[in-house]
Amino acid sequence: MLKEKPSFFGKFSTDQDAKPSQFSQSPQQPVSMPVYADDEQVQMPVSQMAQPAPQSTWEPDAEVADAEGQLTIDVYQTENDIVIKSTIAGVKPENLDVGINNDMLTIKGERSSEEEVSEENYYYQECYWGPFSRSVVLPTDVITDKIDATLKNGILTVRLPKADTTKTKKIQVRGF
């Protein structure tokens, strides 16, 4: 006679012939599952296992409401440039501020909604409206006078020409 392999549900019950419809937690026969701790299998009643946390009703406070959004960016290099790209749909070029300070590039702006919609009328609200910024530490020195920023079809592209750090500049020493 061939030995029949226990069903998936049978592995977790004390009765090997148990069917899913027979899974009831009665006080006489508690359901347990194998739990592994320090490479040793221990049986733990399902009722003692961690239960999922209840749904929270989180609401932003005033400090979070005043926070800026953060842009998503791609940063890559070509032979001559460091290139930063970001999707900034719905923002006019005059509402963007791109600046560089030492080795950090900062992009700031604001996306404003064209119409006012009250909170209770939204089904979904996934788009970010309001001020945003993003700062990026540059991986190499760049020539700041030749930085080029363009906005086309909602994509901001900033090209930063790499400074040639392999050239050695001779500095003349003056004597007094």
MODELLER restraints for C-alpha pairs under 7 A, 6 or more apart:
rsr = mdl.restraints
at = mdl.atoms
rsr.add(forms.Gaussian(group=physical.xy_distance, feature=features.Distance(at['CA:6:A'], at['CA:16:A']), mean=6.49, stdev=0.5))
rsr.add(forms.Gaussian(group=physical.xy_distance, feature=features.Distance(at['CA:9:A'], at['CA:19:A']), mean=6.75, stdev=0.5))
rsr.add(forms.Gaussian(group=physical.xy_distance, feature=features.Distance(at['CA:9:A'], at['CA:20:A']), mean=6.41, stdev=0.5))
rsr.add(forms.Gaussian(group=physical.xy_distance, feature=features.Distance(at['CA:10:A'], at['CA:16:A']), mean=5.01, stdev=0.5))
rsr.add(forms.Gaussian(group=physical.xy_distance, feature=features.Distance(at['CA:10:A'], at['CA:17:A']), mean=6.38, stdev=0.5))
rsr.add(forms.Gaussian(group=physical.xy_distance, feature=features.Distance(at['CA:10:A'], at['CA:18:A']), mean=5.50, stdev=0.5))
rsr.add(forms.Gaussian(group=physical.xy_distance, feature=features.Distance(at['CA:12:A'], at['CA:32:A']), mean=6.49, stdev=0.5))
rsr.add(forms.Gaussian(group=physical.xy_distance, feature=features.Distance(at['CA:12:A'], at['CA:33:A']), mean=5.67, stdev=0.5))
rsr.add(forms.Gaussian(group=physical.xy_distance, feature=features.Distance(at['CA:13:A'], at['CA:31:A']), mean=6.12, stdev=0.5))
rsr.add(forms.Gaussian(group=physical.xy_distance, feature=features.Distance(at['CA:13:A'], at['CA:32:A']), mean=6.94, stdev=0.5))
rsr.add(forms.Gaussian(group=physical.xy_distance, feature=features.Distance(at['CA:25:A'], at['CA:31:A']), mean=6.35, stdev=0.5))
rsr.add(forms.Gaussian(group=physical.xy_distance, feature=features.Distance(at['CA:30:A'], at['CA:45:A']), mean=6.56, stdev=0.5))
rsr.add(forms.Gaussian(group=physical.xy_distance, feature=features.Distance(at['CA:31:A'], at['CA:45:A']), mean=5.82, stdev=0.5))
rsr.add(forms.Gaussian(group=physical.xy_distance, feature=features.Distance(at['CA:31:A'], at['CA:46:A']), mean=5.96, stdev=0.5))
rsr.add(forms.Gaussian(group=physical.xy_distance, feature=features.Distance(at['CA:32:A'], at['CA:43:A']), mean=6.07, stdev=0.5))
rsr.add(forms.Gaussian(group=physical.xy_distance, feature=features.Distance(at['CA:32:A'], at['CA:44:A']), mean=5.30, stdev=0.5))
rsr.add(forms.Gaussian(group=physical.xy_distance, feature=features.Distance(at['CA:32:A'], at['CA:45:A']), mean=4.03, stdev=0.5))
rsr.add(forms.Gaussian(group=physical.xy_distance, feature=features.Distance(at['CA:32:A'], at['CA:46:A']), mean=5.11, stdev=0.5))
rsr.add(forms.Gaussian(group=physical.xy_distance, feature=features.Distance(at['CA:33:A'], at['CA:43:A']), mean=5.68, stdev=0.5))
rsr.add(forms.Gaussian(group=physical.xy_distance, feature=features.Distance(at['CA:33:A'], at['CA:44:A']), mean=5.70, stdev=0.5))
rsr.add(forms.Gaussian(group=physical.xy_distance, feature=features.Distance(at['CA:33:A'], at['CA:45:A']), mean=6.43, stdev=0.5))
rsr.add(forms.Gaussian(group=physical.xy_distance, feature=features.Distance(at['CA:33:A'], at['CA:46:A']), mean=6.39, stdev=0.5))
rsr.add(forms.Gaussian(group=physical.xy_distance, feature=features.Distance(at['CA:34:A'], at['CA:41:A']), mean=6.17, stdev=0.5))
rsr.add(forms.Gaussian(group=physical.xy_distance, feature=features.Distance(at['CA:34:A'], at['CA:42:A']), mean=5.69, stdev=0.5))
rsr.add(forms.Gaussian(group=physical.xy_distance, feature=features.Distance(at['CA:34:A'], at['CA:43:A']), mean=4.70, stdev=0.5))
rsr.add(forms.Gaussian(group=physical.xy_distance, feature=features.Distance(at['CA:34:A'], at['CA:44:A']), mean=6.40, stdev=0.5))
rsr.add(forms.Gaussian(group=physical.xy_distance, feature=features.Distance(at['CA:35:A'], at['CA:41:A']), mean=5.69, stdev=0.5))
rsr.add(forms.Gaussian(group=physical.xy_distance, feature=features.Distance(at['CA:35:A'], at['CA:42:A']), mean=5.24, stdev=0.5))
rsr.add(forms.Gaussian(group=physical.xy_distance, feature=features.Distance(at['CA:35:A'], at['CA:43:A']), mean=5.97, stdev=0.5))
rsr.add(forms.Gaussian(group=physical.xy_distance, feature=features.Distance(at['CA:35:A'], at['CA:44:A']), mean=6.43, stdev=0.5))
rsr.add(forms.Gaussian(group=physical.xy_distance, feature=features.Distance(at['CA:36:A'], at['CA:42:A']), mean=6.12, stdev=0.5))
rsr.add(forms.Gaussian(group=physical.xy_distance, feature=features.Distance(at['CA:68:A'], at['CA:131:A']), mean=5.26, stdev=0.5))
rsr.add(forms.Gaussian(group=physical.xy_distance, feature=features.Distance(at['CA:68:A'], at['CA:132:A']), mean=4.75, stdev=0.5))
rsr.add(forms.Gaussian(group=physical.xy_distance, feature=features.Distance(at['CA:68:A'], at['CA:133:A']), mean=6.64, stdev=0.5))
rsr.add(forms.Gaussian(group=physical.xy_distance, feature=features.Distance(at['CA:69:A'], at['CA:131:A']), mean=6.27, stdev=0.5))
rsr.add(forms.Gaussian(group=physical.xy_distance, feature=features.Distance(at['CA:69:A'], at['CA:132:A']), mean=4.25, stdev=0.5))
rsr.add(forms.Gaussian(group=physical.xy_distance, feature=features.Distance(at['CA:69:A'], at['CA:133:A']), mean=6.44, stdev=0.5))
rsr.add(forms.Gaussian(group=physical.xy_distance, feature=features.Distance(at['CA:70:A'], at['CA:132:A']), mean=5.47, stdev=0.5))
rsr.add(forms.Gaussian(group=physical.xy_distance, feature=features.Distance(at['CA:70:A'], at['CA:133:A']), mean=5.41, stdev=0.5))
rsr.add(forms.Gaussian(group=physical.xy_distance, feature=features.Distance(at['CA:70:A'], at['CA:134:A']), mean=5.66, stdev=0.5))
rsr.add(forms.Gaussian(group=physical.xy_distance, feature=features.Distance(at['CA:71:A'], at['CA:86:A']), mean=6.99, stdev=0.5))
rsr.add(forms.Gaussian(group=physical.xy_distance, feature=features.Distance(at['CA:71:A'], at['CA:132:A']), mean=6.71, stdev=0.5))
rsr.add(forms.Gaussian(group=physical.xy_distance, feature=features.Distance(at['CA:71:A'], at['CA:133:A']), mean=6.26, stdev=0.5))
rsr.add(forms.Gaussian(group=physical.xy_distance, feature=features.Distance(at['CA:71:A'], at['CA:134:A']), mean=5.68, stdev=0.5))
rsr.add(forms.Gaussian(group=physical.xy_distance, feature=features.Distance(at['CA:72:A'], at['CA:86:A']), mean=6.06, stdev=0.5))
rsr.add(forms.Gaussian(group=physical.xy_distance, feature=features.Distance(at['CA:73:A'], at['CA:84:A']), mean=6.70, stdev=0.5))
rsr.add(forms.Gaussian(group=physical.xy_distance, feature=features.Distance(at['CA:73:A'], at['CA:85:A']), mean=5.59, stdev=0.5))
rsr.add(forms.Gaussian(group=physical.xy_distance, feature=features.Distance(at['CA:73:A'], at['CA:86:A']), mean=4.62, stdev=0.5))
rsr.add(forms.Gaussian(group=physical.xy_distance, feature=features.Distance(at['CA:74:A'], at['CA:84:A']), mean=5.62, stdev=0.5))
rsr.add(forms.Gaussian(group=physical.xy_distance, feature=features.Distance(at['CA:74:A'], at['CA:85:A']), mean=5.15, stdev=0.5))
rsr.add(forms.Gaussian(group=physical.xy_distance, feature=features.Distance(at['CA:74:A'], at['CA:86:A']), mean=6.48, stdev=0.5))
rsr.add(forms.Gaussian(group=physical.xy_distance, feature=features.Distance(at['CA:75:A'], at['CA:83:A']), mean=5.69, stdev=0.5))
rsr.add(forms.Gaussian(group=physical.xy_distance, feature=features.Distance(at['CA:75:A'], at['CA:84:A']), mean=4.54, stdev=0.5))
rsr.add(forms.Gaussian(group=physical.xy_distance, feature=features.Distance(at['CA:75:A'], at['CA:85:A']), mean=6.59, stdev=0.5))
rsr.add(forms.Gaussian(group=physical.xy_distance, feature=features.Distance(at['CA:76:A'], at['CA:82:A']), mean=5.93, stdev=0.5))
rsr.add(forms.Gaussian(group=physical.xy_distance, feature=features.Distance(at['CA:76:A'], at['CA:83:A']), mean=5.35, stdev=0.5))
rsr.add(forms.Gaussian(group=physical.xy_distance, feature=features.Distance(at['CA:76:A'], at['CA:84:A']), mean=6.66, stdev=0.5))
rsr.add(forms.Gaussian(group=physical.xy_distance, feature=features.Distance(at['CA:77:A'], at['CA:83:A']), mean=5.78, stdev=0.5))
rsr.add(forms.Gaussian(group=physical.xy_distance, feature=features.Distance(at['CA:80:A'], at['CA:161:A']), mean=5.91, stdev=0.5))
rsr.add(forms.Gaussian(group=physical.xy_distance, feature=features.Distance(at['CA:80:A'], at['CA:162:A']), mean=5.70, stdev=0.5))
rsr.add(forms.Gaussian(group=physical.xy_distance, feature=features.Distance(at['CA:81:A'], at['CA:159:A']), mean=6.18, stdev=0.5))
rsr.add(forms.Gaussian(group=physical.xy_distance, feature=features.Distance(at['CA:81:A'], at['CA:160:A']), mean=5.36, stdev=0.5))
rsr.add(forms.Gaussian(group=physical.xy_distance, feature=features.Distance(at['CA:81:A'], at['CA:161:A']), mean=4.32, stdev=0.5))
rsr.add(forms.Gaussian(group=physical.xy_distance, feature=features.Distance(at['CA:81:A'], at['CA:162:A']), mean=5.20, stdev=0.5))
rsr.add(forms.Gaussian(group=physical.xy_distance, feature=features.Distance(at['CA:82:A'], at['CA:159:A']), mean=5.97, stdev=0.5))
rsr.add(forms.Gaussian(group=physical.xy_distance, feature=features.Distance(at['CA:82:A'], at['CA:160:A']), mean=5.08, stdev=0.5))
rsr.add(forms.Gaussian(group=physical.xy_distance, feature=features.Distance(at['CA:82:A'], at['CA:161:A']), mean=6.34, stdev=0.5))
rsr.add(forms.Gaussian(group=physical.xy_distance, feature=features.Distance(at['CA:82:A'], at['CA:162:A']), mean=6.58, stdev=0.5))
rsr.add(forms.Gaussian(group=physical.xy_distance, feature=features.Distance(at['CA:83:A'], at['CA:157:A']), mean=6.98, stdev=0.5))
rsr.add(forms.Gaussian(group=physical.xy_distance, feature=features.Distance(at['CA:83:A'], at['CA:158:A']), mean=5.75, stdev=0.5))
rsr.add(forms.Gaussian(group=physical.xy_distance, feature=features.Distance(at['CA:83:A'], at['CA:159:A']), mean=4.75, stdev=0.5))
rsr.add(forms.Gaussian(group=physical.xy_distance, feature=features.Distance(at['CA:83:A'], at['CA:160:A']), mean=6.29, stdev=0.5))
rsr.add(forms.Gaussian(group=physical.xy_distance, feature=features.Distance(at['CA:84:A'], at['CA:157:A']), mean=5.78, stdev=0.5))
rsr.add(forms.Gaussian(group=physical.xy_distance, feature=features.Distance(at['CA:84:A'], at['CA:158:A']), mean=5.11, stdev=0.5))
rsr.add(forms.Gaussian(group=physical.xy_distance, feature=features.Distance(at['CA:84:A'], at['CA:159:A']), mean=6.64, stdev=0.5))
rsr.add(forms.Gaussian(group=physical.xy_distance, feature=features.Distance(at['CA:85:A'], at['CA:155:A']), mean=6.75, stdev=0.5))
rsr.add(forms.Gaussian(group=physical.xy_distance, feature=features.Distance(at['CA:85:A'], at['CA:156:A']), mean=5.53, stdev=0.5))
rsr.add(forms.Gaussian(group=physical.xy_distance, feature=features.Distance(at['CA:85:A'], at['CA:157:A']), mean=4.58, stdev=0.5))
rsr.add(forms.Gaussian(group=physical.xy_distance, feature=features.Distance(at['CA:85:A'], at['CA:158:A']), mean=6.45, stdev=0.5))
rsr.add(forms.Gaussian(group=physical.xy_distance, feature=features.Distance(at['CA:86:A'], at['CA:155:A']), mean=5.70, stdev=0.5))
rsr.add(forms.Gaussian(group=physical.xy_distance, feature=features.Distance(at['CA:86:A'], at['CA:156:A']), mean=5.21, stdev=0.5))
rsr.add(forms.Gaussian(group=physical.xy_distance, feature=features.Distance(at['CA:86:A'], at['CA:157:A']), mean=6.78, stdev=0.5))
rsr.add(forms.Gaussian(group=physical.xy_distance, feature=features.Distance(at['CA:87:A'], at['CA:154:A']), mean=5.83, stdev=0.5))
rsr.add(forms.Gaussian(group=physical.xy_distance, feature=features.Distance(at['CA:87:A'], at['CA:155:A']), mean=4.61, stdev=0.5))
rsr.add(forms.Gaussian(group=physical.xy_distance, feature=features.Distance(at['CA:87:A'], at['CA:156:A']), mean=6.24, stdev=0.5))
rsr.add(forms.Gaussian(group=physical.xy_distance, feature=features.Distance(at['CA:88:A'], at['CA:154:A']), mean=5.11, stdev=0.5))
rsr.add(forms.Gaussian(group=physical.xy_distance, feature=features.Distance(at['CA:88:A'], at['CA:155:A']), mean=5.73, stdev=0.5))
rsr.add(forms.Gaussian(group=physical.xy_distance, feature=features.Distance(at['CA:88:A'], at['CA:156:A']), mean=6.40, stdev=0.5))
rsr.add(forms.Gaussian(group=physical.xy_distance, feature=features.Distance(at['CA:89:A'], at['CA:154:A']), mean=4.10, stdev=0.5))
rsr.add(forms.Gaussian(group=physical.xy_distance, feature=features.Distance(at['CA:89:A'], at['CA:155:A']), mean=6.94, stdev=0.5))
rsr.add(forms.Gaussian(group=physical.xy_distance, feature=features.Distance(at['CA:90:A'], at['CA:111:A']), mean=6.41, stdev=0.5))
rsr.add(forms.Gaussian(group=physical.xy_distance, feature=features.Distance(at['CA:90:A'], at['CA:154:A']), mean=6.78, stdev=0.5))
rsr.add(forms.Gaussian(group=physical.xy_distance, feature=features.Distance(at['CA:91:A'], at['CA:110:A']), mean=7.00, stdev=0.5))
rsr.add(forms.Gaussian(group=physical.xy_distance, feature=features.Distance(at['CA:91:A'], at['CA:111:A']), mean=5.57, stdev=0.5))
rsr.add(forms.Gaussian(group=physical.xy_distance, feature=features.Distance(at['CA:93:A'], at['CA:151:A']), mean=6.63, stdev=0.5))
rsr.add(forms.Gaussian(group=physical.xy_distance, feature=features.Distance(at['CA:95:A'], at['CA:109:A']), mean=5.65, stdev=0.5))
rsr.add(forms.Gaussian(group=physical.xy_distance, feature=features.Distance(at['CA:95:A'], at['CA:110:A']), mean=6.53, stdev=0.5))
rsr.add(forms.Gaussian(group=physical.xy_distance, feature=features.Distance(at['CA:96:A'], at['CA:108:A']), mean=5.83, stdev=0.5))
rsr.add(forms.Gaussian(group=physical.xy_distance, feature=features.Distance(at['CA:96:A'], at['CA:109:A']), mean=4.55, stdev=0.5))
rsr.add(forms.Gaussian(group=physical.xy_distance, feature=features.Distance(at['CA:97:A'], at['CA:107:A']), mean=5.78, stdev=0.5))
rsr.add(forms.Gaussian(group=physical.xy_distance, feature=features.Distance(at['CA:97:A'], at['CA:108:A']), mean=5.04, stdev=0.5))
rsr.add(forms.Gaussian(group=physical.xy_distance, feature=features.Distance(at['CA:97:A'], at['CA:109:A']), mean=6.08, stdev=0.5))
rsr.add(forms.Gaussian(group=physical.xy_distance, feature=features.Distance(at['CA:98:A'], at['CA:106:A']), mean=5.74, stdev=0.5))
rsr.add(forms.Gaussian(group=physical.xy_distance, feature=features.Distance(at['CA:98:A'], at['CA:107:A']), mean=4.58, stdev=0.5))
rsr.add(forms.Gaussian(group=physical.xy_distance, feature=features.Distance(at['CA:98:A'], at['CA:108:A']), mean=6.44, stdev=0.5))
rsr.add(forms.Gaussian(group=physical.xy_distance, feature=features.Distance(at['CA:99:A'], at['CA:105:A']), mean=5.80, stdev=0.5))
rsr.add(forms.Gaussian(group=physical.xy_distance, feature=features.Distance(at['CA:99:A'], at['CA:106:A']), mean=5.32, stdev=0.5))
rsr.add(forms.Gaussian(group=physical.xy_distance, feature=features.Distance(at['CA:99:A'], at['CA:107:A']), mean=6.64, stdev=0.5))
rsr.add(forms.Gaussian(group=physical.xy_distance, feature=features.Distance(at['CA:100:A'], at['CA:106:A']), mean=6.20, stdev=0.5))
rsr.add(forms.Gaussian(group=physical.xy_distance, feature=features.Distance(at['CA:103:A'], at['CA:137:A']), mean=5.80, stdev=0.5))
rsr.add(forms.Gaussian(group=physical.xy_distance, feature=features.Distance(at['CA:103:A'], at['CA:138:A']), mean=5.37, stdev=0.5))
rsr.add(forms.Gaussian(group=physical.xy_distance, feature=features.Distance(at['CA:103:A'], at['CA:141:A']), mean=6.93, stdev=0.5))
rsr.add(forms.Gaussian(group=physical.xy_distance, feature=features.Distance(at['CA:104:A'], at['CA:135:A']), mean=6.53, stdev=0.5))
rsr.add(forms.Gaussian(group=physical.xy_distance, feature=features.Distance(at['CA:104:A'], at['CA:136:A']), mean=5.47, stdev=0.5))
rsr.add(forms.Gaussian(group=physical.xy_distance, feature=features.Distance(at['CA:104:A'], at['CA:137:A']), mean=4.45, stdev=0.5))
rsr.add(forms.Gaussian(group=physical.xy_distance, feature=features.Distance(at['CA:104:A'], at['CA:138:A']), mean=5.77, stdev=0.5))
rsr.add(forms.Gaussian(group=physical.xy_distance, feature=features.Distance(at['CA:105:A'], at['CA:135:A']), mean=5.56, stdev=0.5))
rsr.add(forms.Gaussian(group=physical.xy_distance, feature=features.Distance(at['CA:105:A'], at['CA:136:A']), mean=5.23, stdev=0.5))
rsr.add(forms.Gaussian(group=physical.xy_distance, feature=features.Distance(at['CA:105:A'], at['CA:137:A']), mean=6.52, stdev=0.5))
rsr.add(forms.Gaussian(group=physical.xy_distance, feature=features.Distance(at['CA:106:A'], at['CA:134:A']), mean=5.68, stdev=0.5))
rsr.add(forms.Gaussian(group=physical.xy_distance, feature=features.Distance(at['CA:106:A'], at['CA:135:A']), mean=4.22, stdev=0.5))
rsr.add(forms.Gaussian(group=physical.xy_distance, feature=features.Distance(at['CA:106:A'], at['CA:136:A']), mean=6.40, stdev=0.5))
rsr.add(forms.Gaussian(group=physical.xy_distance, feature=features.Distance(at['CA:107:A'], at['CA:133:A']), mean=5.40, stdev=0.5))
rsr.add(forms.Gaussian(group=physical.xy_distance, feature=features.Distance(at['CA:107:A'], at['CA:134:A']), mean=5.30, stdev=0.5))
rsr.add(forms.Gaussian(group=physical.xy_distance, feature=features.Distance(at['CA:107:A'], at['CA:135:A']), mean=6.36, stdev=0.5))
rsr.add(forms.Gaussian(group=physical.xy_distance, feature=features.Distance(at['CA:108:A'], at['CA:132:A']), mean=5.81, stdev=0.5))
rsr.add(forms.Gaussian(group=physical.xy_distance, feature=features.Distance(at['CA:108:A'], at['CA:133:A']), mean=4.22, stdev=0.5))
rsr.add(forms.Gaussian(group=physical.xy_distance, feature=features.Distance(at['CA:108:A'], at['CA:134:A']), mean=6.65, stdev=0.5))
rsr.add(forms.Gaussian(group=physical.xy_distance, feature=features.Distance(at['CA:109:A'], at['CA:131:A']), mean=5.76, stdev=0.5))
rsr.add(forms.Gaussian(group=physical.xy_distance, feature=features.Distance(at['CA:109:A'], at['CA:132:A']), mean=5.55, stdev=0.5))
rsr.add(forms.Gaussian(group=physical.xy_distance, feature=features.Distance(at['CA:109:A'], at['CA:133:A']), mean=6.42, stdev=0.5))
rsr.add(forms.Gaussian(group=physical.xy_distance, feature=features.Distance(at['CA:110:A'], at['CA:130:A']), mean=5.25, stdev=0.5))
rsr.add(forms.Gaussian(group=physical.xy_distance, feature=features.Distance(at['CA:110:A'], at['CA:131:A']), mean=4.04, stdev=0.5))
rsr.add(forms.Gaussian(group=physical.xy_distance, feature=features.Distance(at['CA:110:A'], at['CA:132:A']), mean=5.84, stdev=0.5))
rsr.add(forms.Gaussian(group=physical.xy_distance, feature=features.Distance(at['CA:111:A'], at['CA:129:A']), mean=5.23, stdev=0.5))
rsr.add(forms.Gaussian(group=physical.xy_distance, feature=features.Distance(at['CA:111:A'], at['CA:130:A']), mean=5.09, stdev=0.5))
rsr.add(forms.Gaussian(group=physical.xy_distance, feature=features.Distance(at['CA:111:A'], at['CA:131:A']), mean=6.33, stdev=0.5))
rsr.add(forms.Gaussian(group=physical.xy_distance, feature=features.Distance(at['CA:112:A'], at['CA:129:A']), mean=5.52, stdev=0.5))
rsr.add(forms.Gaussian(group=physical.xy_distance, feature=features.Distance(at['CA:112:A'], at['CA:130:A']), mean=5.73, stdev=0.5))
rsr.add(forms.Gaussian(group=physical.xy_distance, feature=features.Distance(at['CA:113:A'], at['CA:129:A']), mean=6.31, stdev=0.5))
rsr.add(forms.Gaussian(group=physical.xy_distance, feature=features.Distance(at['CA:140:A'], at['CA:162:A']), mean=6.98, stdev=0.5))
rsr.add(forms.Gaussian(group=physical.xy_distance, feature=features.Distance(at['CA:141:A'], at['CA:162:A']), mean=6.05, stdev=0.5))
rsr.add(forms.Gaussian(group=physical.xy_distance, feature=features.Distance(at['CA:141:A'], at['CA:163:A']), mean=5.42, stdev=0.5))
rsr.add(forms.Gaussian(group=physical.xy_distance, feature=features.Distance(at['CA:142:A'], at['CA:160:A']), mean=6.03, stdev=0.5))
rsr.add(forms.Gaussian(group=physical.xy_distance, feature=features.Distance(at['CA:142:A'], at['CA:161:A']), mean=5.49, stdev=0.5))
rsr.add(forms.Gaussian(group=physical.xy_distance, feature=features.Distance(at['CA:142:A'], at['CA:162:A']), mean=4.34, stdev=0.5))
rsr.add(forms.Gaussian(group=physical.xy_distance, feature=features.Distance(at['CA:142:A'], at['CA:163:A']), mean=4.62, stdev=0.5))
rsr.add(forms.Gaussian(group=physical.xy_distance, feature=features.Distance(at['CA:143:A'], at['CA:160:A']), mean=6.92, stdev=0.5))
rsr.add(forms.Gaussian(group=physical.xy_distance, feature=features.Distance(at['CA:143:A'], at['CA:161:A']), mean=5.62, stdev=0.5))
rsr.add(forms.Gaussian(group=physical.xy_distance, feature=features.Distance(at['CA:143:A'], at['CA:162:A']), mean=6.13, stdev=0.5))
rsr.add(forms.Gaussian(group=physical.xy_distance, feature=features.Distance(at['CA:143:A'], at['CA:163:A']), mean=5.34, stdev=0.5))
rsr.add(forms.Gaussian(group=physical.xy_distance, feature=features.Distance(at['CA:146:A'], at['CA:161:A']), mean=6.60, stdev=0.5))
rsr.add(forms.Gaussian(group=physical.xy_distance, feature=features.Distance(at['CA:147:A'], at['CA:159:A']), mean=5.79, stdev=0.5))
rsr.add(forms.Gaussian(group=physical.xy_distance, feature=features.Distance(at['CA:147:A'], at['CA:160:A']), mean=4.77, stdev=0.5))
rsr.add(forms.Gaussian(group=physical.xy_distance, feature=features.Distance(at['CA:147:A'], at['CA:161:A']), mean=6.50, stdev=0.5))
rsr.add(forms.Gaussian(group=physical.xy_distance, feature=features.Distance(at['CA:148:A'], at['CA:158:A']), mean=5.69, stdev=0.5))
rsr.add(forms.Gaussian(group=physical.xy_distance, feature=features.Distance(at['CA:148:A'], at['CA:159:A']), mean=5.19, stdev=0.5))
rsr.add(forms.Gaussian(group=physical.xy_distance, feature=features.Distance(at['CA:148:A'], at['CA:160:A']), mean=6.70, stdev=0.5))
rsr.add(forms.Gaussian(group=physical.xy_distance, feature=features.Distance(at['CA:149:A'], at['CA:157:A']), mean=5.65, stdev=0.5))
rsr.add(forms.Gaussian(group=physical.xy_distance, feature=features.Distance(at['CA:149:A'], at['CA:158:A']), mean=4.28, stdev=0.5))
rsr.add(forms.Gaussian(group=physical.xy_distance, feature=features.Distance(at['CA:149:A'], at['CA:159:A']), mean=6.36, stdev=0.5))
rsr.add(forms.Gaussian(group=physical.xy_distance, feature=features.Distance(at['CA:150:A'], at['CA:156:A']), mean=5.73, stdev=0.5))
rsr.add(forms.Gaussian(group=physical.xy_distance, feature=features.Distance(at['CA:150:A'], at['CA:157:A']), mean=5.33, stdev=0.5))
rsr.add(forms.Gaussian(group=physical.xy_distance, feature=features.Distance(at['CA:150:A'], at['CA:158:A']), mean=6.52, stdev=0.5))
rsr.add(forms.Gaussian(group=physical.xy_distance, feature=features.Distance(at['CA:151:A'], at['CA:157:A']), mean=6.39, stdev=0.5))
